[in-house]
Amino acid sequence: MHEFDDAVLQCFLDNQSQLFPEEDVVSNLEEAENFLEECFAVVVNSVDEVWEYFEEEGIDMDGASGEEILEADEVFDIGDGRYLIVEG
């Protein structure tokens, strides 16, 4: 099981609409943690690790390059160099 720290949880709480625009799926940090655990979200430490994750999962990035991958709805920039990846 992944451990999500407050920075990760707050990032998802604040930015969940990029992946779930129709309605908020969580309303506090505890719900955010439960939700992220249920959907097997991962935290990676670099853009390169975001790429590796998508490649390992077999997700086609349609020729996206460099920073473009960070614009995917599933990728959340935590703000400290780490990224949260949530598969909706």
ABEGO torsion letter per residue (X at the ends): XBBBBAAAAAAAAAAAAAABAABBABABAAAAAAAAAAAGBBBBABAAAAAAAAAAAGBBAGGBBEAAAAABAABBBAGAGBBBBBBX
